[in-house]
Amino acid sequence: MGRDEHKTGSHGDRGLSQTPKNLKIPADSVNEEYARELAEITRLRNKRLGKAGHSEKS
């Protein structure tokens, strides 16, 4: 049995795709990015719930 008789898929199917360099966030800006995303989520949540303020009650 030779090597040409193996019926396997390409090796790229098992690997994870990589993020292009122009889409990567610099390490020193990660916390700022998280803060912006959390603020946006809070703003959308408050808008959906009809809240005017940013305070949260448990």
Secondary structure, DSSP 8 states (H G I E B T S, - for coil): --GGG-----GGGTS-----GGG---GGGHHHHHHHHHHHHHHHHHHHHT--SS----
